[in-house]
Amino acid sequence: MGLLKNPLIEDILNTCCADPFGCLGLQESASKKNLTLTVWRPNATAIRVLGIDSDKVLSNMTQANERGLFYAEFPQQTTRFHYRLEVFYGKESITIVDPYQFPNATFSDPQHHQANLYKSQGAIRTGAPVNDELTINGTRFAVYAPAARSVSVVGDFNAWDGGAHPMSSNGDGIWRLFIPDVNHGARYKFEIRANNGDLLPHRSDPYAQRIEQFPSFASVTCFDNKHQWQDEAWMNRPLEDLYEKPMSIYELQLGSWRRNEHNLPLTYLEIKDQLVPYIKEMGYTHVELLPVTEYPYDGSWGYQPVGLFAATSRFGTAEEFKALIDALHQADISVIMDWVPAHFPADSHGLANFDGSKQYEYPDPKKGWHPEWNSLIYDFGKEHVVNYLISNAVFWLEEFHIDGLRVDAVASMLYLDYSREDGEWIPNKDGGNHNYEAIDFLRRLNETVYLNHPRCFTVAEESTAFPGVSKPTYMDGLGFGFKWNMGWMNDSLEYIKKDPVYRKHHQGELTFSLVYAFDEQFVLPISHDEVVHGKGSMLTKMPGDAWQKFANLRAFSAYMYFHPGKKLNFMGNEFAQGQEWSHERSLDWHLLEIDLHKGQHTLSKDLNHLYKNEASLHLDHSHQGFEWISYDDHANSILAFVRKAKNNEEHVIAIINFTPVPQGHYRIGVPRAGRYQLVLNTDDAKYTGSGYMETQEFHTSNIASHGREQSIELQVPPLAGMLLKWLGK
């Protein structure tokens, strides 16, 4: 039969066809006087052609090949028509709608821009109009694999047979196929044959919005859209200057914040019911979630994602995750999500060697492999990679109402020699170590976010002195809204670990941060990285006996909240978690039954509410909001400084004593004459402090001190932080 001599049919039989629409479905005959129909259904024994909307038999097809190729002619028929197929497998049969009769549904790309590619790639619910009364619904699959010889959709709907649904490419690198009657909840992957003929492991859809856990890692179509957003007031809130607003961030990992009685993680809905009232009570303004994009290995905490468009199915569905975000917004709590464009793992179902070539990663391992993390690096020089990542960022902002993206491991993206020895990296065109392509990507990312979503923001975890990380791109910056202050974190933690008797020799470790505090828009982070991998909890870092450990932690907490910069604390820090964090168990909530832990918990709540309500603590990113009183009292390890509101008259004074020695008559100069009231003292008995200080209000004296005409004398408690507010004259 001439049909079998068609090279496209040969490709169909060998599961390597790139143009199934060129040979399957209705085709014009060579004489152009009639139509022929070719159907490929692996292992079928017989096929009948039925009307699209009736059981009328239009033709019994001829079996052209015992493997499942069938053929029929329609004499004198020149007008294309729609049909169904009754496919027999022995005595059993199924009725399907042949996808190869709908080229328009396959090749009609939805309208999209580079920033919302997710609306046209992956699995999109759509329909193919048959007539004015009938539309065939189904799923249009599209995947970018330009180096592939062929691509097929495999899934539950075709018994995972790579020969059943070959996709078509029109030369733009995207493979497409509309499959009727594939609806919400269908499991699928892509079967890709490399250009050299090798059949690759089944790939998850790069744009899948749900991916199953081990062992299948199957992509799942998601079209339910059950969640009805209730956060209109939040999403349409007035634009405001985030730099002059309080930002106290509670960082948490969803799987280990709390667990049930069987040590299983809570679901998104269970977390919603417990987390929202807790955050509201504690006074945090923001929640930051460790990565929720799908990841195969629990121990990566989400920082090795395979499925950037899928909320992890560990805790429920995407719609339930939306419900969590919605509830936080209704409680006026902003949601930040950790976002990981810095690397991706080489799991066989992921993006690595995706179509038999290095489509997503740098080809040379000197640029494309992370020696520290044993993972791959995106090729930021490829336009489709940049579009993929930026589309993903926009997806979370638009579809899930995420307010902020904290971009992980930015330093590893900026530097070509990051974690590499000499000879292990490739210099840029100018011979330097900056990755110009990654820099351009980050700038474009931030421009896209701030231009299209002005209420949203980005935060960089960047640990070097790279200039202008949080400066606008028009000022040659990277364009991030904020940058983690890793220098402050490292210096202050090194200081607080020391026995107080030695701290007088290290005063500069605390004061140095104010030299550069306003060079960037800083967040002060005490993150998950500081309480894991043998580093111990914040409490165990503190020296001294039990009481001194807690007093040290209280003083450090006050220092952090009084210091310029937005605040971030990892879960458990608020009540002095005893064990270091593990993703395999809950935080130790039972510790709140112990007074010392309860005291730290109460202090954390009071610091948050004080920070939210005290305007003098909000001007975090300007010299105008800070002024030293005393930074050089090394002998007593005491710091004193002023925090000022934008009006430059309203102000508070912070005093922190980092030794267990109280000072009974300690004098400091103050900016203005009048009365100062004690508004917070970490040594207060309600925090399990010593209660050393009894005076609550102070009047200035005409005694010069610290270069100022007015001063006050006060009692300074041991290992404590205090905040005094100016009440006027």
C-alpha positions as CSV (number, residue, x, y, z in Angstrom):
1,M,0.0,0.0,0.0
2,G,1.3,3.4,-1.0
3,L,0.4,4.8,2.5
4,L,3.2,2.8,4.0
5,K,5.8,4.3,1.7
6,N,5.1,7.8,3.0
7,P,8.2,8.8,5.0
8,L,6.0,10.5,7.6
9,I,4.0,7.3,8.2
10,E,7.3,5.5,8.6
11,D,8.2,8.1,11.3
12,I,4.8,7.5,12.9
13,L,5.4,3.8,13.1
14,N,8.9,4.4,14.6
15,T,7.6,7.0,17.1
16,C,9.8,9.8,15.7
17,C,7.4,11.9,13.6
18,A,7.7,15.7,13.8
19,D,4.7,16.4,11.5
20,P,1.8,14.2,12.4
21,F,-0.7,16.6,10.8
22,G,1.1,16.0,7.5
23,C,-0.1,12.4,7.4
24,L,-2.7,11.8,10.1
25,G,-6.3,12.9,10.1
26,L,-8.2,14.0,6.9
27,Q,-5.9,14.5,3.9
28,E,-6.6,15.6,0.4
29,S,-6.0,12.8,-2.0
30,A,-3.5,13.0,-4.8
31,S,-6.2,13.6,-7.3
32,K,-7.7,16.4,-5.1
33,K,-11.1,14.9,-5.8
34,N,-11.7,13.3,-2.5
35,L,-10.5,13.0,1.1
36,T,-8.7,10.2,2.9
37,L,-8.4,9.5,6.6
38,T,-5.4,8.0,8.3
39,V,-5.5,7.0,11.9
40,W,-2.8,5.7,14.2
41,R,-3.9,3.9,17.3
42,P,-1.3,1.5,18.6
43,N,-2.5,-2.0,19.1
44,A,-6.0,-1.3,17.8
45,T,-7.7,-4.2,15.9
46,A,-10.5,-2.3,14.2
47,I,-11.8,1.3,13.8
48,R,-15.1,2.7,12.7
49,V,-15.6,6.4,11.8
50,L,-18.7,7.9,13.4
51,G,-20.4,11.3,13.1
52,I,-19.1,13.9,15.5
53,D,-22.5,14.4,17.1
54,S,-24.2,11.1,16.2
55,D,-23.6,7.3,16.1
56,K,-23.9,7.2,12.4
57,V,-21.2,5.0,10.9
58,L,-19.4,7.0,8.2
59,S,-16.9,4.3,7.3
60,N,-15.3,1.1,8.5
61,M,-11.5,1.7,8.3
62,T,-9.1,-0.6,6.6
63,Q,-6.2,-1.9,8.7
64,A,-3.0,-0.9,6.8
65,N,-0.6,-2.2,9.4
66,E,-1.1,-4.7,12.2
67,R,0.5,-2.3,14.7
68,G,-2.4,0.1,14.6
69,L,-2.4,2.1,11.3
70,F,-5.8,2.5,9.7
71,Y,-6.9,4.0,6.4
72,A,-10.3,5.1,4.8
73,E,-11.3,6.9,1.7
74,F,-14.3,9.2,1.2
75,P,-15.1,9.2,-2.5
76,Q,-16.4,12.5,-3.9
77,Q,-15.9,14.1,-0.5
78,T,-13.9,17.3,-0.8
79,T,-15.2,19.3,2.2
80,R,-13.6,18.5,5.5
81,F,-15.8,17.3,8.3
82,H,-15.5,16.4,12.0
83,Y,-15.8,12.9,13.3
84,R,-15.3,10.5,16.2
85,L,-13.6,7.1,16.2
86,E,-14.8,3.9,17.7
87,V,-11.6,2.0,18.4
88,F,-11.7,-1.7,19.0
89,Y,-9.1,-3.7,21.0
90,G,-10.4,-7.2,20.4
91,K,-13.9,-7.3,21.8
92,E,-13.5,-4.1,23.8
93,S,-13.9,-0.6,22.3
94,I,-13.6,3.0,23.2
95,T,-14.9,6.1,21.4
96,I,-12.6,9.1,21.0
97,V,-12.4,12.3,19.1
98,D,-9.3,12.2,16.9
99,P,-7.0,15.2,17.8
100,Y,-5.5,15.3,14.3
101,Q,-8.7,16.8,12.8
102,F,-8.1,20.1,14.8
103,P,-5.0,21.8,13.5
104,N,-6.4,25.2,14.4
105,A,-6.8,24.3,18.0
106,T,-3.3,22.9,18.1
107,F,-1.5,25.8,16.4
108,S,-3.5,28.8,17.6
109,D,-1.3,30.1,20.3
110,P,-3.1,32.1,23.0
111,Q,-2.1,35.8,23.0
112,H,0.8,36.3,25.4
113,H,3.8,38.5,26.1
114,Q,7.2,37.3,27.2
115,A,6.3,38.0,30.8
116,N,3.3,35.6,30.8
117,L,4.4,32.7,28.7
118,Y,2.7,30.4,31.1
119,K,-0.6,31.4,29.5
120,S,0.5,29.7,26.2
121,Q,2.8,26.9,27.1
122,G,2.3,23.8,29.2
123,A,-1.2,22.4,29.5
124,I,-3.9,24.9,28.5
125,R,-7.6,24.2,28.7
126,T,-9.2,25.1,25.4
127,G,-11.9,24.1,22.9
128,A,-12.2,23.3,19.2
129,P,-15.4,24.7,17.7
130,V,-17.2,22.2,15.5
131,N,-20.4,24.1,14.7
132,D,-22.5,26.8,16.2
133,E,-23.8,24.4,18.8
134,L,-20.9,22.1,19.5
135,T,-17.4,22.7,20.9
136,I,-15.0,19.9,21.7
137,N,-13.2,20.7,24.9
138,G,-9.8,19.4,25.8
139,T,-6.2,20.4,26.6
140,R,-3.7,22.0,24.3
141,F,-0.1,20.9,25.2
142,A,2.9,22.9,24.2
143,V,6.5,22.5,25.1
144,Y,9.7,24.1,24.0
145,A,12.2,21.4,22.8
146,P,13.9,22.8,19.6
147,A,16.6,20.2,19.4
148,A,14.2,17.2,19.7
149,R,13.6,14.9,16.8
150,S,10.1,14.2,18.0
151,V,8.0,14.8,21.1
152,S,4.8,13.0,22.3
153,V,2.4,13.5,25.1
154,V,2.1,10.5,27.3
155,G,-0.4,10.1,30.2
156,D,-3.2,8.2,31.8
157,F,-5.4,9.0,28.8
158,N,-3.2,7.0,26.4
159,A,-1.7,4.3,28.7
160,W,1.6,6.2,28.7
161,D,2.2,5.1,25.1
162,G,4.7,7.4,23.4
163,G,3.4,6.4,20.0
164,A,-0.2,7.4,20.6
165,H,-0.1,11.2,20.5
166,P,2.9,12.6,18.6
167,M,3.1,16.4,18.8
168,S,3.8,18.7,15.9
169,S,6.4,21.5,15.5
170,N,6.2,24.3,12.9
171,G,9.8,25.2,13.2
172,D,9.8,27.6,16.1
173,G,11.0,25.0,18.6
174,I,7.6,24.6,20.3
175,W,5.8,21.2,20.0
176,R,2.0,21.4,20.2
177,L,-1.0,19.2,20.3
178,F,-4.6,19.7,21.2
179,I,-6.1,16.5,22.7
180,P,-9.9,16.4,23.1
181,D,-11.5,15.3,26.3
182,V,-8.4,15.6,28.4
183,N,-9.7,17.6,31.4
184,H,-8.7,18.7,34.9
185,G,-6.6,16.2,36.9
186,A,-5.1,14.3,34.0
187,R,-1.6,13.0,34.6
188,Y,0.9,13.4,31.8
189,K,4.6,13.9,30.8
190,F,6.5,14.5,27.6
191,E,8.3,11.7,25.8
192,I,11.2,13.3,23.9
193,R,13.4,11.6,21.3
194,A,16.7,13.4,20.9
195,N,18.1,14.4,17.6
196,N,20.4,11.5,17.6
197,G,17.5,9.1,18.0
198,D,17.9,8.4,21.7
199,L,14.7,8.1,23.7
200,L,15.0,10.3,26.8
201,P,13.5,9.7,30.2
202,H,9.9,11.1,30.4
203,R,10.1,14.8,31.3
204,S,7.7,16.7,33.6
205,D,6.1,19.7,31.9
206,P,8.3,22.8,32.7
207,Y,5.1,24.8,33.0
208,A,3.1,22.3,34.9
209,Q,1.0,23.8,37.7
210,R,0.9,20.5,39.6
211,I,3.5,17.8,39.8
212,E,3.1,14.6,41.8
213,Q,5.6,13.4,44.4
214,F,8.0,10.5,44.1
215,P,8.0,8.1,42.4
216,S,5.9,9.3,39.4
217,F,6.7,13.0,39.3
218,A,3.9,13.2,36.8
219,S,2.6,16.5,35.7
220,V,-1.2,17.1,36.4
221,T,-3.5,19.3,34.4
222,C,-5.0,22.0,36.7
223,F,-8.2,23.7,35.5
224,D,-10.4,23.8,38.5
225,N,-9.9,27.4,39.6
226,K,-12.2,26.8,42.6
227,H,-10.7,29.5,44.8
228,Q,-12.6,32.8,44.8
229,W,-10.3,35.6,45.9
230,Q,-11.5,37.7,48.8
231,D,-8.5,40.1,49.1
232,E,-9.7,42.9,46.8
233,A,-9.0,45.5,49.4
234,W,-5.5,44.3,49.9
235,M,-4.7,44.0,46.2
236,N,-6.1,47.5,45.6
237,R,-4.6,49.2,48.6
238,P,-3.0,52.6,48.1
239,L,0.6,52.7,46.9
240,E,2.9,53.4,49.7
241,D,6.6,53.9,50.3
242,L,7.8,50.6,51.6
243,Y,11.1,52.1,52.8
244,E,9.3,54.2,55.3
245,K,7.0,51.5,56.5
246,P,7.7,48.8,59.2
247,M,8.7,45.4,57.8
248,S,8.9,42.6,60.3
249,I,9.2,39.3,58.5
250,Y,8.4,35.9,59.9
251,E,10.3,33.3,57.9
252,L,8.9,29.8,58.0
253,Q,9.1,26.4,56.4
254,L,5.6,25.1,55.9
255,G,6.5,21.4,56.6
256,S,8.0,22.0,60.0
257,W,6.3,25.0,61.6
258,R,3.8,22.7,63.2
259,R,3.0,19.1,62.7
260,N,0.1,16.9,63.7
261,E,0.1,14.1,66.3
262,H,1.5,11.7,63.7
263,N,4.5,14.0,63.0
264,L,3.0,14.7,59.5
265,P,3.1,18.2,58.1
266,L,0.0,20.3,58.2
267,T,-1.9,21.0,55.1
268,Y,-2.2,24.4,53.5
269,L,-5.7,24.8,55.0
270,E,-4.6,23.6,58.5
271,I,-1.7,26.1,58.3
272,K,-4.1,28.8,57.3
273,D,-6.3,28.2,60.3
274,Q,-3.4,28.3,62.7
275,L,-0.8,30.6,61.2
276,V,-2.9,33.7,60.3
277,P,-4.2,34.4,63.9
278,Y,-0.7,33.6,65.3
279,I,1.0,36.1,62.9
280,K,-1.6,38.7,63.6
281,E,-1.3,38.3,67.4
282,M,2.5,38.4,67.2
283,G,2.5,41.6,65.2
284,Y,4.5,40.5,62.2
285,T,3.8,42.5,59.1
286,H,5.1,39.9,56.5
287,V,5.4,36.2,56.2
288,E,8.3,34.7,54.1
289,L,7.8,31.2,52.9
290,L,10.8,29.0,52.2
291,P,10.4,27.7,48.6
292,V,7.0,26.3,47.8
293,T,7.7,25.5,44.1
294,E,7.7,21.8,43.7
295,Y,10.9,19.9,44.7
296,P,11.6,16.2,44.7
297,Y,13.8,16.0,47.8
298,D,12.5,17.0,51.2
299,G,16.0,17.7,52.5
300,S,16.5,20.5,50.0
301,W,13.8,22.5,51.8
302,G,12.7,23.6,48.3
303,Y,16.0,25.1,47.2
304,Q,16.4,22.4,44.6
305,P,13.1,22.9,42.6
306,V,11.9,20.8,39.7
307,G,8.6,22.5,38.8
308,L,8.8,26.3,39.1
309,F,5.1,26.7,38.2
310,A,3.8,24.2,40.7
311,A,3.0,24.8,44.3
312,T,4.3,21.7,46.1
313,S,1.7,19.0,46.4
314,R,3.1,18.0,49.8
315,F,0.6,20.2,51.6
316,G,-2.4,20.2,49.3
317,T,-3.6,21.8,46.0
318,A,-2.7,25.1,44.4
319,E,-6.2,26.3,45.2
320,E,-5.7,25.6,48.9
321,F,-2.4,27.4,48.8
322,K,-4.2,30.4,47.3
323,A,-6.6,30.2,50.3
324,L,-3.7,30.5,52.7
325,I,-2.4,33.6,50.9
326,D,-5.9,35.1,50.7
327,A,-6.4,34.7,54.4
328,L,-3.0,36.3,55.2
329,H,-4.0,39.3,53.0
330,Q,-7.3,39.7,54.6
331,A,-5.4,39.9,57.9
332,D,-3.2,42.7,56.3
333,I,-0.2,40.4,56.2
334,S,2.1,40.5,53.2
335,V,3.4,37.3,51.7
336,I,7.0,36.9,50.4
337,M,8.0,33.7,48.6
338,D,11.6,32.4,48.3
339,W,12.3,32.1,44.6
340,V,15.2,30.1,43.2
341,P,16.6,31.0,39.7
342,A,20.2,30.4,40.8
343,H,20.3,26.7,40.2
344,F,18.3,23.6,39.4
345,P,19.0,19.9,40.1
346,A,19.8,17.4,37.4
347,D,16.9,15.0,38.2
348,S,16.0,13.0,35.1
349,H,12.4,14.3,35.0
350,G,13.5,18.0,35.1
351,L,15.1,20.5,32.8
352,A,18.6,19.0,32.6
353,N,19.5,18.0,29.0
354,F,15.8,18.5,28.4
355,D,15.6,17.7,24.7
356,G,18.9,15.9,24.4
357,S,20.7,19.3,24.4
358,K,21.6,21.9,26.9
359,Q,18.5,24.0,26.4
360,Y,18.3,25.5,29.9
361,E,21.8,25.1,31.4
362,Y,25.1,26.5,30.3
363,P,26.8,23.8,28.1
364,D,30.2,24.2,29.6
365,P,30.3,22.9,33.2
366,K,32.7,25.7,34.1
367,K,29.7,27.9,33.8
368,G,26.8,25.5,34.0
369,W,27.6,23.4,37.1
370,H,27.5,24.4,40.8
371,P,30.3,22.6,42.5
372,E,29.1,23.6,45.9
373,W,25.5,22.4,45.4
374,N,26.0,19.7,42.7
375,S,23.3,21.3,40.6
376,L,23.0,23.0,37.2
377,I,23.0,26.7,36.4
378,Y,20.6,28.4,34.0
379,D,22.0,29.8,30.8
380,F,21.1,33.4,31.3
381,G,22.4,34.2,27.8
382,K,19.5,32.4,26.2
383,E,16.4,34.5,25.6
384,H,14.0,31.6,26.1
385,V,15.6,30.8,29.5
386,V,15.2,34.4,30.6
387,N,11.6,34.5,29.4
388,Y,10.9,31.3,31.2
389,L,12.2,32.6,34.5
390,I,10.6,36.0,34.3
391,S,7.3,34.5,33.2
392,N,7.5,32.3,36.3
393,A,8.1,35.3,38.6
394,V,5.1,37.1,37.1
395,F,3.0,33.9,37.4
396,W,3.3,33.9,41.2
397,L,2.6,37.6,41.5
398,E,-0.5,37.5,39.2
399,E,-2.0,34.1,39.8
400,F,-1.2,33.6,43.5
401,H,-1.1,37.3,44.6
402,I,2.4,36.9,46.1
403,D,3.6,40.3,47.3
404,G,7.4,39.8,47.3
405,L,10.1,37.6,45.8
406,R,13.2,36.9,47.9
407,V,15.7,35.8,45.3
408,D,18.0,33.1,46.7
409,A,21.8,32.9,46.2
410,V,22.2,36.1,44.1
411,A,26.0,36.1,44.6
412,S,26.3,32.8,42.9
413,M,24.7,34.3,39.9
414,L,26.7,37.4,39.8
415,Y,30.2,35.9,39.9
416,L,31.6,33.4,37.4
417,D,34.2,32.2,39.9
418,Y,31.7,31.7,42.7
419,S,32.8,28.6,44.7
420,R,35.4,27.8,42.1
421,E,39.2,27.6,42.1
422,D,41.6,29.0,39.5
423,G,41.1,27.3,36.2
424,E,37.6,26.1,37.1
425,W,35.8,29.1,35.6
426,I,35.5,31.1,32.4
427,P,36.2,34.8,32.5
428,N,33.8,37.2,30.8
429,K,34.6,39.0,27.6
430,D,36.6,41.6,29.5
431,G,38.5,39.1,31.5
432,G,36.6,39.6,34.7
433,N,34.5,37.5,37.0
434,H,31.1,39.2,36.6
435,N,28.4,37.2,34.8
436,Y,27.1,39.9,32.5
437,E,24.2,37.7,31.3
438,A,23.0,37.0,34.9
439,I,23.3,40.8,35.7
440,D,21.2,41.6,32.7
441,F,18.6,39.0,33.7
442,L,18.3,40.3,37.2
443,R,17.9,43.9,36.0
444,R,15.2,42.8,33.5
445,L,13.5,40.8,36.2
446,N,13.3,43.7,38.6
447,E,12.2,46.1,35.9
448,T,9.4,43.7,34.9
449,V,8.2,43.3,38.5
450,Y,8.2,47.0,39.5
451,L,6.8,48.2,36.2
452,N,3.8,45.8,36.1
453,H,3.3,45.2,39.8
454,P,4.1,48.4,41.7
455,R,2.8,47.1,45.0
456,C,5.2,44.1,44.9
457,F,8.9,44.1,45.7
458,T,12.0,41.9,45.4
459,V,14.6,41.1,47.9
460,A,18.1,39.8,47.2
461,E,20.0,37.4,49.3
462,E,23.4,38.7,48.3
463,S,26.5,38.3,50.5
464,T,29.2,40.4,48.8
465,A,30.0,44.0,48.2
466,F,28.6,44.0,44.7
467,P,27.5,47.7,44.2
468,G,24.0,48.9,43.8
469,V,22.1,45.7,44.5
470,S,19.1,47.6,45.7
471,K,19.5,50.6,43.6
472,P,17.3,51.2,40.5
473,T,18.5,50.1,37.1
474,Y,18.5,53.7,35.8
475,M,21.2,54.3,38.5
476,D,23.2,51.3,37.1
477,G,21.9,49.1,40.0
478,L,20.4,45.6,39.9
479,G,17.0,47.0,40.7
480,F,16.1,44.9,43.8
481,G,13.9,46.6,46.3
482,F,15.9,45.3,49.3
483,K,19.1,43.4,50.1
484,W,19.8,41.1,53.0
485,N,22.5,42.6,55.2
486,M,24.7,39.6,55.6
487,G,27.6,41.7,57.0
488,W,25.4,42.9,59.9
489,M,24.3,39.3,60.5
490,N,27.8,37.8,60.5
491,D,29.4,40.5,62.6
492,S,26.6,40.7,65.2
493,L,26.3,36.9,65.6
494,E,30.1,36.6,66.1
495,Y,29.9,39.3,68.7
496,I,27.0,37.9,70.7
497,K,28.6,34.5,70.8
498,K,31.5,35.8,72.8
499,D,31.7,35.8,76.6
500,P,30.8,39.3,77.8
501,V,34.2,39.7,79.4
502,Y,35.8,39.7,76.0
503,R,33.2,41.9,74.2
504,K,35.0,45.2,75.1
505,H,37.7,44.2,72.6
506,H,35.1,43.7,69.8
507,Q,32.9,46.7,70.0
508,G,33.6,47.5,66.4
509,E,31.9,44.4,65.2
510,L,28.6,46.0,66.4
511,T,29.3,49.5,65.2
512,F,30.8,48.8,61.8
513,S,27.4,48.0,60.3
514,L,26.5,51.7,60.7
515,V,29.3,52.7,58.4
516,Y,27.4,51.2,55.4
517,A,23.9,50.8,56.8
518,F,22.4,53.3,54.2
519,D,24.4,52.2,51.2
520,E,21.6,49.7,50.3
521,Q,18.0,49.2,51.3
522,F,18.8,46.5,53.9
523,V,16.9,43.7,55.6
524,L,18.5,42.4,58.8
525,P,18.2,38.6,58.6
526,I,18.4,36.0,61.2
527,S,17.3,33.3,58.8
528,H,17.0,29.5,58.7
529,D,20.6,29.2,57.6
530,E,21.8,30.4,61.0
531,V,20.0,27.7,63.0
532,V,20.8,24.5,61.1
533,H,23.7,22.3,60.0
534,G,25.4,22.3,63.4
535,K,25.1,26.0,64.0
536,G,22.7,25.4,66.8
537,S,19.7,27.5,67.7
538,M,19.9,31.2,68.5
539,L,19.6,30.3,72.2
540,T,22.5,27.9,72.1
541,K,24.8,30.5,70.5
542,M,24.5,32.6,73.7
543,P,27.1,32.4,76.4
544,G,26.6,32.1,80.1
545,D,24.2,30.2,82.4
546,A,20.6,29.7,81.5
547,W,19.4,33.1,82.7
548,Q,22.3,34.9,80.9
549,K,21.6,33.0,77.7
550,F,18.1,34.3,77.6
551,A,19.1,37.8,78.7
552,N,21.7,37.8,75.9
553,L,19.1,36.8,73.4
554,R,16.7,39.5,74.7
555,A,19.3,42.1,74.4
556,F,20.3,41.0,70.9
557,S,16.6,41.0,69.9
558,A,16.3,44.6,71.0
559,Y,19.5,45.6,69.2
560,M,18.1,44.1,66.0
561,Y,14.8,45.9,66.3
562,F,16.4,49.2,67.2
563,H,19.0,49.0,64.5
564,P,18.2,50.6,61.1
565,G,16.9,48.1,58.6
566,K,13.9,45.9,58.0
567,K,13.7,42.7,60.2
568,L,13.6,39.0,59.4
569,N,13.5,36.2,62.0
570,F,13.2,32.5,61.3
571,M,10.4,30.6,63.0
572,G,11.2,29.5,66.5
573,N,13.5,32.5,67.2
574,E,10.5,34.3,68.7
575,F,10.3,31.9,71.6
576,A,14.0,30.8,71.8
577,Q,13.7,27.4,70.2
578,G,16.1,25.1,72.0
579,Q,17.1,22.6,69.3
580,E,18.5,23.7,66.0
581,W,15.9,23.5,63.3
582,S,15.1,20.3,61.4
583,H,12.7,20.0,58.5
584,E,11.7,16.6,59.8
585,R,9.9,17.8,63.0
586,S,7.8,20.5,64.4
587,L,9.1,23.5,66.3
588,D,9.2,22.8,70.1
589,W,6.0,24.7,70.9
590,H,5.8,23.0,74.3
591,L,8.6,25.3,75.4
592,L,6.1,28.1,75.8
593,E,5.1,26.4,79.1
594,I,8.5,27.4,80.5
595,D,8.8,31.0,81.8
596,L,12.1,31.8,80.2
597,H,10.8,30.8,76.7
598,K,7.5,32.5,77.3
599,G,9.3,35.6,78.3
600,Q,11.2,35.7,75.0
601,H,7.9,35.0,73.2
602,T,6.3,38.0,74.9
603,L,9.2,40.2,74.1
604,S,9.1,39.3,70.4
605,K,5.4,40.2,70.3
606,D,6.1,43.5,72.1
607,L,9.0,44.4,69.9
608,N,6.9,43.7,66.8
609,H,4.0,45.9,67.9
610,L,6.4,48.6,69.2
611,Y,8.2,48.6,65.8
612,K,4.9,48.7,63.9
613,N,3.5,51.7,65.9
614,E,6.6,53.8,66.6
615,A,7.3,56.1,63.6
616,S,10.8,56.9,64.9
617,L,11.8,53.3,64.0
618,H,10.5,53.3,60.5
619,L,13.1,55.5,58.7
620,D,15.4,52.5,58.1
621,H,17.2,53.6,54.9
622,S,18.3,57.2,55.5
623,H,21.0,58.9,57.5
624,Q,18.2,61.2,58.6
625,G,16.7,58.5,60.8
626,F,19.8,57.6,62.8
627,E,22.3,59.4,65.0
628,W,25.0,58.0,67.4
629,I,25.1,59.1,71.0
630,S,27.8,56.7,72.1
631,Y,29.5,54.0,70.1
632,D,32.9,53.8,71.9
633,D,32.1,52.8,75.4
634,H,34.1,49.7,75.0
635,A,34.8,49.3,78.7
636,N,31.1,48.8,79.5
637,S,30.1,47.3,76.1
638,I,27.2,49.8,75.9
639,L,25.7,51.3,72.7
640,A,23.5,54.3,72.7
641,F,21.9,56.0,69.6
642,V,18.9,58.0,68.4
643,R,16.3,56.8,65.9
644,K,14.3,59.7,64.4
645,A,11.0,60.0,62.6
646,K,10.8,61.7,59.2
647,N,9.7,65.0,60.8
648,N,13.1,65.0,62.6
649,E,11.6,66.0,65.9
650,E,9.9,62.9,67.1
651,H,12.6,60.5,68.3
652,V,13.5,57.6,70.5
653,I,16.8,56.7,72.3
654,A,18.1,53.1,72.3
655,I,20.6,51.9,75.0
656,I,21.9,48.3,74.9
657,N,24.1,46.8,77.6
658,F,26.0,43.7,76.4
659,T,27.5,42.8,79.8
660,P,25.9,41.3,82.9
661,V,27.1,44.3,84.9
662,P,24.4,46.9,85.7
663,Q,25.3,50.6,85.6
664,G,23.6,52.5,88.4
665,H,24.4,56.1,87.3
666,Y,24.9,56.1,83.6
667,R,24.7,59.5,81.8
668,I,24.0,60.0,78.1
669,G,23.6,63.1,76.1
670,V,20.2,63.5,74.4
671,P,19.0,65.5,71.4
672,R,16.4,67.6,73.1
673,A,15.4,68.9,76.5
674,G,12.3,67.6,78.1
675,R,10.9,64.3,79.3
676,Y,11.8,60.8,78.1
677,Q,9.6,57.8,78.9
678,L,10.8,54.2,79.0
679,V,8.7,52.3,76.4
680,L,10.6,49.0,76.4
681,N,13.1,47.3,78.6
682,T,14.1,43.7,77.9
683,D,15.1,43.3,81.6
684,D,11.5,43.8,82.7
685,A,10.3,41.0,84.9
686,K,7.5,40.1,82.5
687,Y,10.2,38.9,80.1
688,T,11.9,37.1,83.0
689,G,14.4,39.9,83.4
690,S,15.9,41.0,86.7
691,G,13.7,44.0,87.1
692,Y,16.7,46.1,88.0
693,M,15.4,49.4,86.5
694,E,12.5,51.0,88.4
695,T,12.4,54.5,86.9
696,Q,10.0,54.9,84.0
697,E,10.4,58.6,83.2
698,F,13.5,60.8,82.9
699,H,13.9,64.5,82.8
700,T,16.8,66.1,81.1
701,S,19.5,68.1,82.9
702,N,21.6,71.0,81.7
703,I,24.7,68.8,82.0
704,A,26.7,68.4,78.8
705,S,27.5,64.9,77.7
706,H,28.5,63.2,74.5
707,G,28.8,66.6,72.8
708,R,25.3,67.6,73.7
709,E,24.0,70.3,76.1
710,Q,21.3,68.2,77.6
711,S,21.6,64.8,79.2
712,I,19.8,62.2,81.4
713,E,21.1,59.9,84.0
714,L,19.6,56.4,84.2
715,Q,20.1,52.9,85.5
716,V,21.2,50.5,82.9
717,P,20.2,46.9,83.5
718,P,22.4,43.9,82.9
719,L,22.4,42.3,79.4
720,A,19.4,44.4,78.3
721,G,18.1,46.8,75.7
722,M,16.0,49.8,76.4
723,L,14.0,52.3,74.3
724,L,13.2,55.7,75.6
725,K,10.7,58.0,73.8
726,W,10.9,61.8,73.9
727,L,7.6,63.2,75.2
728,G,8.3,66.9,74.6
729,K,9.2,69.6,77.0
